[in-house]
Amino acid sequence: MERILVSACLLGGRVRYDGGAKTSDDDLLARWRAEGRLVRFCPEVEGGLPVPRPPAEIEGGAGGAAVLAGAARILTPEGDDVTAAFLSGARQALAVARSLGVRVAILKEGSPSCGSLRIYDGGHRGRTTPGQGVTTALLELNGIRVFGEDRIPDAARYLESLTGTAFTERGDPG
């Protein structure tokens, strides 16, 4: 059975910077959870950041690959550098994924860790820009496909291509 790495906040974990969750009500995610496929993980908490914590953004909206290369930092609005915690959490996410043979992840869009298509632009003004978070960038560099919570049907199609098992958007076997 294919395991799927999933942002803990999408599964109801109160791990976000503000102490909240962003629980997904997606039927496929619920089905995969019932099947025991999901691996709950929060790279920010696992990297040592507290809950709650100040929000953080990648400076200049540079993206996770720039952080991995040492060309950008992750900063709070006060200018505190939290890059080391984000890098630690990303490495731990990769280690967990590798240990379980995970090839697919569903992570929280927009996050400086987990964003797959967009992240905040680094100005702490609520503006987004195209880009990936640091955990997503590291997972993708290591062959693990990452999808945001709004792309779960795409994740299901990708899983189907890996396993030959079809999933409909309602969560029933195809």
WOKA-V205962 format. One record per backbone hydrogen bond with DSSP energy under -0.5 kcal/mol. NH is the residue of the N-H (numbers start at 0). CO is the residue of the C=O. E is the energy in kcal/mol with one decimal. If there is no record, write none. Layout:
nh=NH co=CO e=E
nh=NH co=CO e=E
This chain:
nh=3 co=36 e=-2.5
nh=4 co=103 e=-2.0
nh=5 co=38 e=-2.9
nh=6 co=105 e=-2.0
nh=7 co=40 e=-1.8
nh=9 co=6 e=-1.2
nh=10 co=6 e=-0.6
nh=10 co=7 e=-1.0
nh=11 co=8 e=-1.1
nh=12 co=7 e=-2.5
nh=14 co=12 e=-1.9
nh=15 co=19 e=-2.2
nh=18 co=15 e=-2.5
nh=21 co=8 e=-1.7
nh=23 co=9 e=-2.7
nh=29 co=25 e=-2.1
nh=30 co=26 e=-2.4
nh=31 co=27 e=-3.0
nh=32 co=28 e=-2.2
nh=33 co=29 e=-2.3
nh=34 co=30 e=-1.9
nh=35 co=32 e=-1.4
nh=36 co=31 e=-2.5
nh=37 co=31 e=-0.6
nh=38 co=3 e=-3.0
nh=39 co=37 e=-0.6
nh=40 co=5 e=-2.2
nh=45 co=41 e=-2.7
nh=46 co=42 e=-1.5
nh=47 co=44 e=-1.9
nh=48 co=43 e=-2.3
nh=51 co=16 e=-0.6
nh=52 co=16 e=-2.9
nh=56 co=74 e=-2.3
nh=58 co=72 e=-2.7
nh=60 co=57 e=-2.3
nh=61 co=58 e=-1.6
nh=63 co=131 e=-2.7
nh=65 co=62 e=-0.5
nh=66 co=62 e=-1.4
nh=67 co=63 e=-2.7
nh=68 co=64 e=-1.7
nh=69 co=66 e=-1.4
nh=70 co=65 e=-2.7
nh=71 co=65 e=-0.9
nh=74 co=56 e=-2.6
nh=74 co=72 e=-0.5
nh=75 co=79 e=-1.9
nh=76 co=54 e=-0.6
nh=78 co=75 e=-1.9
nh=81 co=73 e=-2.7
nh=81 co=79 e=-0.7
nh=82 co=73 e=-0.5
nh=85 co=81 e=-1.7
nh=86 co=82 e=-2.8
nh=87 co=83 e=-2.4
nh=88 co=84 e=-2.4
nh=89 co=85 e=-2.2
nh=90 co=86 e=-2.4
nh=91 co=87 e=-2.3
nh=92 co=88 e=-2.4
nh=93 co=89 e=-2.3
nh=94 co=90 e=-2.3
nh=95 co=91 e=-2.6
nh=96 co=92 e=-2.7
nh=97 co=93 e=-2.9
nh=98 co=94 e=-2.4
nh=99 co=95 e=-1.4
nh=100 co=96 e=-0.6
nh=100 co=97 e=-1.0
nh=101 co=96 e=-2.6
nh=102 co=2 e=-0.7
nh=103 co=2 e=-0.6
nh=104 co=144 e=-2.6
nh=105 co=4 e=-3.0
nh=106 co=104 e=-0.5
nh=106 co=146 e=-2.3
nh=109 co=117 e=-1.3
nh=110 co=107 e=-1.3
nh=114 co=110 e=-2.3
nh=118 co=128 e=-2.5
nh=119 co=109 e=-0.8
nh=120 co=126 e=-2.8
nh=128 co=118 e=-2.9
nh=130 co=116 e=-1.8
nh=132 co=114 e=-2.8
nh=133 co=111 e=-2.6
nh=134 co=112 e=-1.1
nh=135 co=112 e=-1.9
nh=136 co=132 e=-2.5
nh=137 co=133 e=-2.1
nh=138 co=134 e=-2.8
nh=139 co=135 e=-2.9
nh=140 co=136 e=-2.3
nh=141 co=137 e=-0.9
nh=141 co=138 e=-0.9
nh=142 co=139 e=-1.9
nh=143 co=138 e=-2.5
nh=144 co=102 e=-2.0
nh=144 co=142 e=-0.6
nh=146 co=104 e=-2.5
nh=148 co=106 e=-0.7
nh=150 co=147 e=-2.2
nh=151 co=148 e=-0.6
nh=154 co=150 e=-1.9
nh=155 co=151 e=-2.4
nh=156 co=152 e=-2.1
nh=157 co=153 e=-2.3
nh=158 co=154 e=-2.8
nh=159 co=155 e=-2.4
nh=160 co=156 e=-2.0
nh=161 co=157 e=-1.4
nh=162 co=158 e=-2.5
nh=163 co=159 e=-3.1
nh=165 co=163 e=-0.5
nh=167 co=171 e=-2.2
nh=170 co=167 e=-1.7
nh=173 co=165 e=-1.5
